[in-house]
Amino acid sequence: MVRFKNRYMVVQLSNFEDNDLDFKISDKELNLTVLNMIKTLFGDFGVGAIRTCFKVHYCNPSTKIIIFKTRHGPHKFLSSIIPFVNELQGKPIRLSTLYIGASLFQCYKFIQNYQKGLVRKLHKTLTIQTKEKILNVTGVLKFNKFQVYS
Amino acid sequence: MMKVPSGYCDLRVEHINDSIIDTYVNSGYSVIAVNTTVNYSLLGVGSSNRKKRKIAECNDEVNKDQDWIPIPKSANNDNLKLTILNRLTIQITNIGQLQQTVSSRNFSKYNILAVEPLDDRIIQELVTSPSIDIITCKGNSMMTPKDYQVAVNNKIYFEISYAEMLKNSVTRQDTLTLAHLFHIKGKLKNIIITSGMLNKSDIRNPYDVMNLGFTLGLATNQSKESITYGCHSVILKGYERKLKKSATNLIPMKSS
């Protein structure tokens, strides 16, 4: 039997004002903006192909790392529209792809290494609390509603 | 100093300052080229013209009596990872203006020469010229498949800029039309993708740029080549013109 393949995309969101504390990401809004962008570029065919399997799997408000989940096949639509998403909640943003993986465990390993590298780079300027905040990547593997939103 | 090009390249950057350099280093680029545009059809008219004064305001450092071509935009680069080159884009209507450019004094300060033909009739002469690296086209330009083939044999590359695609629907359609025109004429051989960015927010990751090739109709390996090997061969051709000898890049094969 042929296996049902999935693709997980690890994406980082960056907004250009650094000290913007009011900026909070919600996965419903992200879902809508991405689907709207697919509709403008690929039309009804693109939305129909991707809507059944597209989902914002994880989003971390402090590190601004997001995981999108799609089926293998329409993931080409998703990966090619990510450069065009440049507005969320009326503010300019930029999404940049970090990694595309086939299983959540590989994505989890990548995010852990990525955050460790970030801490190593900013080693001297950080306090202990922010270090813990950056390295905290719980909620990727266990899909629990409380952990995702906290 | 001439470095052997490697890694991801972006061969069209309109402005340069420290924060832009930081963004490029963080995104993972290793070579960028700063662009200077010269429009011959506007420069040629009399000095009382309003358009000419507008151009003179844009390029402050133009020495009007001696040279039409301005000095390249300079940037202090402390980072060893990033190489900054200079690129000149000329918009011409006849082939004599190209010879005028090549013979001028400031031309030797540039690494890459790109040409944007404003008249369709000169494309046939441009593709056989040995001094051109890049041809920039608009979506409505007429080019025959034979011209495209000659350009591919002469190692001349064609350019697609993605910063205009990010703005709005109309400019996005124009860029997609241009990409499909290249597919009709020559199956997207010798294509490079550049940013052509005006703001800091237009810069995208190299991985994003490769994924963007799917919308332009590029295959997976073609879209990878369009920001790595294609750009390297453009830079090496620029060196070749400077040294008056050919430059090649040798990579040792690993025995497995």
HADDOCK unambig.tbl for C-alpha pairs under 7 A between the chains (distance, minus, plus):
assign (segid A and resid 79 and name CA) (segid B and resid 211 and name CA) 5.89 0.50 0.50
assign (segid A and resid 80 and name CA) (segid B and resid 211 and name CA) 4.91 0.50 0.50
assign (segid A and resid 80 and name CA) (segid B and resid 212 and name CA) 4.67 0.50 0.50
assign (segid A and resid 80 and name CA) (segid B and resid 214 and name CA) 6.35 0.50 0.50
assign (segid A and resid 80 and name CA) (segid B and resid 215 and name CA) 6.63 0.50 0.50
assign (segid A and resid 83 and name CA) (segid B and resid 204 and name CA) 6.81 0.50 0.50
assign (segid A and resid 83 and name CA) (segid B and resid 208 and name CA) 6.16 0.50 0.50
assign (segid A and resid 84 and name CA) (segid B and resid 166 and name CA) 5.61 0.50 0.50
assign (segid A and resid 96 and name CA) (segid B and resid 204 and name CA) 6.84 0.50 0.50
assign (segid A and resid 96 and name CA) (segid B and resid 205 and name CA) 5.93 0.50 0.50
assign (segid A and resid 96 and name CA) (segid B and resid 208 and name CA) 6.64 0.50 0.50
assign (segid A and resid 97 and name CA) (segid B and resid 207 and name CA) 6.55 0.50 0.50
assign (segid A and resid 97 and name CA) (segid B and resid 208 and name CA) 6.16 0.50 0.50
